[in-house]
Amino acid sequence: MAALFAGAEKTFHKDVKVGEILAKYGLEDYAQDFTKHEIDYETFLDLTEKDLNEIGVRAVGAKKKVLKSIQKE
């Protein structure tokens, strides 16, 4: 049974990390959009401006903050 949840626990940790990064930059309102689009930590690190548009991050300031946070990770 523990093996069944091992992968889910790993994914949850990554989701929390992305949420923490967004919150650090005052972008917690976008956390649900990132979850909806299945953005985990590894995917987060590869996001482009085009990806952010598809996720729903439209504000220029928010996009710049996300891209800046990716560079710092």
PyMOL commands that set and color helices and strands:
alter all, ss='L'
color gray80, all
select helices_A, chain A and resi 2-24+28-36+41-45+49-55+60-72
alter helices_A, ss='H'
color red, helices_A
deselect
rebuild
show_as cartoon
